[in-house]
Amino acid sequence: MMRLIALAALFVPALFGQEQFIDWLTNYRQALTVAKAAKKPIFLEFRCEA
Amino acid sequence: MEGRVFDAQVVLSPKDSPLGKVLSEYVCVRIVRMDDVDVGLFDRDWNNAIYFFVLNSDEQIYMRYGGRESQSPDTYNSLDSLRVALEQGLTLHQKYLQGSLAKQERPKPLSPRDMPLLVERTFAQRQCVECHLIGDFQNIQRERDGKLDKLSQLYRSPDIKTIGISLDVPKGLVVKEATGAVAAAGMKPGDRIAAWNGVPVYTFGDVQYRYDKVDRRAKDVNITVDRGGQAVELKVDLPARWWWTDLRFRQSSVDPRLDFEDRPLTSEQKQKLGLKPDSFASQVKYVSEMAKVRNTHDLQVGDVIAAVDGVDHDEFAHTAELYLKLHTKAGETAKLEVIRDGKRITMPIQTYVLSFRK
């Protein structure tokens, strides 16, 4: 059941467009560069999905 | 899968939601492969499948978010407490930009690619570097090098409930109920935990990480709470085995698997059986059906284990099961002295090593 909810949640952006959701980078080095330029802090998630 | 729903809720936060508005002030990054993670900088309990850090572009870590208790991976994850934490993170970041936040020394870098066992058994096999593998291979290497301290490296992440702290989880570090050791020290419901042994803490993840750093031989810990805007210092006396947690959720190869569980004998029971008052003699309360399949031992429910390899007393263990966990290498054999139906018998126990895809 939980798996279905999560999968459904992952497809929501595809159905309704991405712009309403937070943008996530997937490259740590890139995040450091972007944060430095924008003077923003970084919120880093480690997610082990295996 | 641990944390799947919470992960989806965070990642798919609408920009106009309370959490989304705070997240918009951050550069958000999500890493799902651990191959190139700096294990030194991002040190944590690797048996958490989801974990967060708040930091800046100089790699100064402001706080951690995540952590779990043995019973559940989700107890301390809450969108509300995450929002509270991230708001505090923004304040800390402003202080850092203004130069009013002290810089921390960067921990020594450590790449998973520099960990020989991980390279040999995971990278070389083109398998995914799962979080728990990092922690487990670290411990296997420590054991091989004779440097494994099971008290702190197997029994990671002590449980704050053991000393009586129940948090009002959506409010972050606000105490919902204080009992036991912390109540005796003066902690009250409504207090907000602000520092642990002098180090500022903002989240449950911070508290658990700092608690984990406490020497397992420590007799007390200093907790600072915010009570109505006033800082109150509390010296909390730590109970025996405050560091103990149920290891069953951990995928650990250095944890000798025993196929039984026990309970400590009372003083009266020990006296009746002629056992020393300070012995770790214990009574078997559960025997796994796998014990026969694996030929682990011949223990029966109700047996009393009086000694292990001729030893009946230990500084840390109060049961034979814990003594075996702390002093036996997974895979080794030990000799049990058992009292069954009033008679003393000896029997071997063959511990076994958990194996999983490596």
Interface residues (C-beta under 8 A of the other chain):
Chain A: M2 R3 I5 A6 A9 L10 V12 P13 Q20 F21 I22 D23 W24 L25 T26 N27 Y28 Q30 A31 L32 T33 V34 A35 K36 A38 K39 K40 P41 I42 F43 L44 E45 F46 R47 C48 E49 A50
Chain B: M1 G3 R4 V5 D7 A8 Q9 V10 V11 L12 S13 P14 K15 D16 G20 L23 S24 E25 Y26 V27 C28 V29 R30 I31 V32 M34 D36 V37 F42 A49 I50 Y51 F52 F53 V54 L55 N56 S57 E59 Y62 L86 G89 L90 L92 H93 L97 C128 E130 C131 H132
